[in-house]
C-alpha cells in the first residue's frame, strides 16, 4: 500500500492528489500508532492475545528477545519510506503535504527550555510521531551505536535499504528527522549524530531521479516475490 502511495506521488500532479492526502496521511498515522504500541508492548507483558505476536530474531549483536515480527518490519519500513519520499519533495512540488508535516516531524525544538515552560503553562503536549517513536526506540535500545547497520547520508531521500532485521535499524532515520526540520538557530552547535540536511531541497531533478530509482527497485523486488 505504501509503495503504491509512493508511485502516486511520483506519477500524479499535486493538484490531483488533493483528495488522496487525507487517506494517505490517515494510513501513515495509524501505522505509526501501531509501531508505538509494539514498542510499548514489552512493558506490558500481559497484553491481550490478539496483539501482534513477537518473535526472537538476530541482528549484528545476537538474538533479541521480544523483537517485532518480520512481516510487521516490512510494513514499518514501507511506511517510513513513504514519509521519506513525501519529505524529499521540494515544498513547491508537494505544497499540500506541508500542512500535514507538523504531525510527523518537529519544526521547533521540543526539548528546549522555552518549549518545556510552555508545556507547564498549557498542561498539554503535542509531539510529532517521529519524536514519540524515537523516545520509545531509545528507551528500548539506547542511543545510536556503531553496530547499527544503516547508512545515513546528508541528503534526501534518507532510506536506501530494502529490508531491516530489527526495528532498531530505523533509529538513525528517526533521529535524523528529529533534527532536520527544526529552525536552524534552535539547533545546538555541538550536536553530534545525524548529519546536517539541506532543506528545503534545491536540486529537485536529482532528488526526483533518485526517488524514481528507489521506487522502481522496490517495485521490481515485489514483482519477483
N, C-alpha and C positions, 0 to 999 in steps of 0.2 A: 504493500500500500504506500509506504513512504518513498519507495523507489518510483512508483507511479507519480506521486506528487512532485518529485524532483524533475521528472520528464515534463510535467505540465509547466513548471516554472521556466524551463528552457524552450518550450515549444509554443506557449500561448502568450499573447501580448498582455501586459499588465492590466489593461482596462477590462479584458475578458476574464481575468482571474478574480475580479471583484467579488462575485457571488460564491467563489470557491474558498476564499481565505477563511471565513468563519468555520468551515468544515475542516480544513487542514489544521488550523490552529487548535480547534477543539480536540482533534485526534492526538496532536502532539502533547497537549496539556494532559490528557488522560493517560498517555504512555509515561510521561514523566512522573505523574502522581503514582502510577503503578510501580515505577522504579523506586520512588521514595518509600513506598510500603514494603517493597522487597528488602531494601537496605535496613529498614527498621525491624524486620521480622526476627532477626537474631536476638533482639532484646525482649521479644515476646514469644518464647518457645511454645506456649500452649495456645497457638492460634487455631482457628477452625480448620478442619481437614480439607476444606475446599480451596485453601490458598495454594499458591504456586509451589510445587514440590522443589526442594533444594537437593542438589547433588554435590558430591565431592569431586573436584577436578584438580588438575595440577597446572601450575604456571611455572615460571622460572625458579620459584623458591620451594617447590614441592607441593604436596596436596594441601588444598584449602578446604576445611570443613565448612559446610553451610554456604557453598558458592551457588550462584544463580545458574539455572539450567541453560544449556547451550541454545535451546530454541528461544528463550527469553533474551539471551545476549544478542542474538541476531536482530530481534525486534528493537532493542535499545540502541544498538549500533546504527540501525537504519533510521531511527528517529533522530539521533544525533547528526547523522549525515544530512538529513533534510533540513534541520536547523542550521547546520554549517553552510549548506547551499544557499538558504534564504539570506543569511548574514553576509555571504560572499558577494552578493549582487550590490553594485553601487546603488546608493539610495534613490537616485533619479531613475534607475532602471526597474526598481521594485518599490514604488512610493507607498503603496498601501500597507506593506508589511511593517513599515516604520511605526505605525500606530499600535502594533502588537508586540514590537520588540521588547518593550519595557517589562513584559511579563516573563521573559526568558533570560535576559542579560541585564546586569546592573549598569546604569548610566551615571550613578553617583557613588561616592564612597560609603557603602553601607556599614562600614566598621569604624568610621571616623567619629570623633567626639561630638561634632555638631549633629550628626545623624542620631547618635545614641541619646543626646539630650532631647531631641525632638520626639523620640520614642517614649521617653519618660513622661513628656508632657501630654502626648496624644494617647498613650496607653494602648498602642497597637503597632503592628509591624507587617509590612507587605514586602516579602522577599521574592525576587525573581526565582524561577525554578532552578536555574543553574547554581545559584547561591545555596539553596536548600540541599540540592543533591551533593554539591561539593562538601558541605559541612558533614553530611552523613557518610560520604566516602572517606573523609579524613578521620572521622570517629571510628570507622571500621578498620581502615587500613593504615592510618597515619598519613604523613605528607609524602610527596613525590620522592622517590629514591632512584638511584642509578639503575636498579634492576627492573624498573618499569619499562616494558618493551613497547615504546611508542615513539615515533619521530615527529617532533613538532617543529615546524618551520615558521619563520616570521612573515607569513603571507597566507591569505585565504585562497582556497579552502584549506582548513586545518587537517581534516581527516583523510588519510591516504590509504590506510589499511582496509582489507576486505573482510577481516574476521578478527575476533578477540576471544581469548580463552578465559578471561576474567573481567568483570566489570571494573576492576582496579585499573586496567589498562586505559580506561577513559578518564582517569583522574586528571592527567595533564590537560586534556581537552577542556574539561570544566574549569580548571584553574585558570587557563588562558582566557576563556570567555569572561571570567570574573574580573579581569583587568582590562581587556581590550577596548571596551566601550565607555569606560569611565572618563570623565573630564580630565584631560591630561594634567592640569595643575593640581589635581587632587591625588595623583599617584605619587607615592613616596619615591624619592630619588634613589634610594638604596635598595629598591625592590629587586629580589632575586627570583629566579624561576622562569615564568613564561616570558618569551621574547616580546619586544615591542612590535605591535602590528600597525600597519598603515590602515587607518580608517578615517574618513570614507575611502574606499578603494578608488584609485585614479586610473589604473591601467585596465579598463573594462574589457577590451578584446582579449587580452591574455588570460584574465580570470575566467571569462566565459568559455574560452577554449579549453582550459583545464577542467572546468565543470562538465563540459561535454564529454571529455575523455573519461572522466571518472564514472559518469553515469553510463556511458557505453560499456565500459569494462564490467561494472556491476550487473548491467542488464544481460550481457552475454554470459556471465557466470550463472545467472539464474536459468537461462535457457539450457545450459549444459546439464543442470540438475534435472 
